[in-house]
Each structure stands twice: as structure tokens, then as C-alpha cells.
Amino acid sequence: MKKLMVCASFLAAALLMGGCATVQPVGVLVTQVKLPNNVADGLVPRQNLKKGTAECKSYLALVAMGDASIDMAAKNGGITKIHYVDWDVTNFLGIIGTYNCTVYGE
């Protein structure tokens, strides 16, 4: 019984330490994601460029899946020369997290 209580305590601590909002989607049980890096070329106005997006999601901080890489966003937008990369995160109490990569380029 004591071992069961210790295991339950460690599991509870791991879930609580996962946090509600993280820079990277983290799944306690499964994590299978790619994340973007920052790239910037401030010489071309964004409104004159193509735009591509990619997304990954996290559910209950237990499972995180998807491909929010710069490469996938560029492919989705038909972009071969990247000028800007933006990304944003929306996470509601660790229940569902959405991670988006937006690439602007030619």
C-alpha cells in the first residue's frame, strides 16, 4: 500500500509540474511534434509575400502530436524562399494546446 501511495504521489507531481502553458507542446505520455525556429528578413513587406501555416496540438498535457515545423508551413504555402517565421501558442488550462507556425516568403 505504501508503494502504491508513493507511485501515485510521483504521478500527481509529474502531472502538476507539466504546467498549463509551455513554449513547447509536452505530452506526459506521448510527444510527437516539430517546432519552428525564428527567421527574419525585414526587407520585404509581409503583405507582398505568400503565407503558409502548420499546426500541432496537445491534449490534457498527455498527448502532443502534429508537425508545426517551418518546412511543413513552407510546403503548405508553396514557399521556397523564407523571409519571416511567426508562431503562436494557445493553451487553455493544459486541456488543449494549439501551436501554430506561420511562414511568409516567395
C-alpha positions as a printed NumPy array, in Angstrom:
array([[  0.   ,   0.   ,   0.   ],
       [  2.878,   2.354,   0.826],
       [  4.46 ,   1.733,  -2.604],
       [  1.136,   2.487,  -4.28 ],
       [  0.877,   5.813,  -2.435],
       [  4.453,   6.744,  -3.413],
       [  3.773,   5.912,  -7.085],
       [  0.524,   7.912,  -7.025],
       [  2.359,  10.87 ,  -5.472],
       [  5.03 ,  10.808,  -8.201],
       [  2.375,  10.591, -10.936],
       [  0.436,  13.517,  -9.439],
       [  3.632,  15.583,  -9.152],
       [  4.552,  14.838, -12.781],
       [  1.121,  15.935, -13.994],
       [  1.144,  19.124, -11.924],
       [  4.673,  20.054, -12.963],
       [  3.652,  19.812, -16.621],
       [  2.223,  23.339, -16.386],
       [ -0.652,  24.944, -18.221],
       [  1.273,  26.774, -20.922],
       [  4.677,  25.81 , -22.21 ],
       [  6.889,  27.049, -25.011],
       [  6.815,  23.556, -26.488],
       [  3.899,  21.16 , -26.517],
       [  4.762,  18.475, -23.981],
       [  2.818,  15.274, -23.643],
       [  3.361,  13.342, -20.422],
       [  2.521,  10.085, -22.206],
       [  3.277,  10.851, -25.867],
       [  5.138,  13.706, -27.577],
       [  5.498,  13.638, -31.353],
       [  5.95 ,  17.211, -32.61 ],
       [  8.327,  19.502, -34.51 ],
       [  8.644,  23.185, -33.588],
       [  9.792,  26.23 , -35.56 ],
       [ 12.784,  28.48 , -35.005],
       [ 12.842,  32.227, -35.563],
       [ 13.859,  33.505, -39.001],
       [ 13.556,  37.113, -40.152],
       [ 14.34 ,  39.112, -43.273],
       [ 12.858,  42.557, -42.703],
       [ 13.444,  43.82 , -46.248],
       [ 10.201,  42.576, -47.832],
       [  6.744,  43.742, -46.611],
       [  4.683,  40.756, -45.421],
       [  1.626,  41.721, -47.447],
       [  3.609,  41.075, -50.673],
       [  4.521,  37.5  , -49.689],
       [  2.933,  34.056, -49.792],
       [  1.799,  32.623, -46.458],
       [  1.921,  29.015, -45.246],
       [  0.833,  27.57 , -41.898],
       [  1.352,  24.37 , -39.948],
       [ -0.118,  23.251, -36.621],
       [  0.268,  20.756, -33.799],
       [ -1.893,  20.166, -30.72 ],
       [ -1.547,  18.953, -27.153],
       [ -4.409,  17.28 , -25.26 ],
       [ -4.551,  17.254, -21.443],
       [ -0.741,  17.547, -21.402],
       [ -0.749,  13.783, -22.004],
       [ -0.58 ,  13.512, -25.784],
       [  1.011,  16.006, -28.193],
       [  1.023,  15.326, -31.947],
       [  1.473,  17.143, -35.215],
       [  4.002,  18.899, -37.408],
       [  4.342,  22.655, -36.822],
       [  7.754,  22.836, -38.466],
       [  8.948,  25.639, -40.721],
       [  9.395,  23.068, -43.503],
       [  5.752,  21.923, -43.313],
       [  4.422,  25.504, -43.206],
       [  6.559,  26.423, -46.25 ],
       [  5.324,  23.343, -48.15 ],
       [  1.697,  24.185, -47.256],
       [  2.179,  27.712, -48.649],
       [  4.203,  26.73 , -51.72 ],
       [  7.154,  28.752, -50.389],
       [ 10.762,  28.097, -51.427],
       [ 12.424,  31.26 , -50.057],
       [ 11.523,  32.112, -46.434],
       [ 11.514,  35.725, -45.213],
       [  9.626,  35.586, -41.891],
       [  8.522,  32.943, -39.427],
       [  5.932,  33.618, -36.727],
       [  4.471,  31.182, -34.242],
       [  1.8  ,  31.446, -31.605],
       [  0.535,  29.251, -28.808],
       [ -2.96 ,  28.951, -27.357],
       [ -3.334,  26.74 , -24.292],
       [ -6.383,  26.554, -22.029],
       [ -5.572,  25.112, -18.593],
       [ -3.439,  22.425, -20.164],
       [ -6.562,  20.786, -21.594],
       [ -5.977,  21.637, -25.255],
       [ -2.913,  23.443, -26.562],
       [ -2.622,  24.659, -30.154],
       [  0.787,  25.554, -31.595],
       [  0.93 ,  27.314, -34.98 ],
       [  3.845,  28.144, -37.268],
       [  3.288,  30.761, -39.984],
       [  5.879,  31.203, -42.742],
       [  5.993,  34.155, -45.149],
       [  8.075,  34.028, -48.296],
       [  8.303,  33.563, -52.044]])
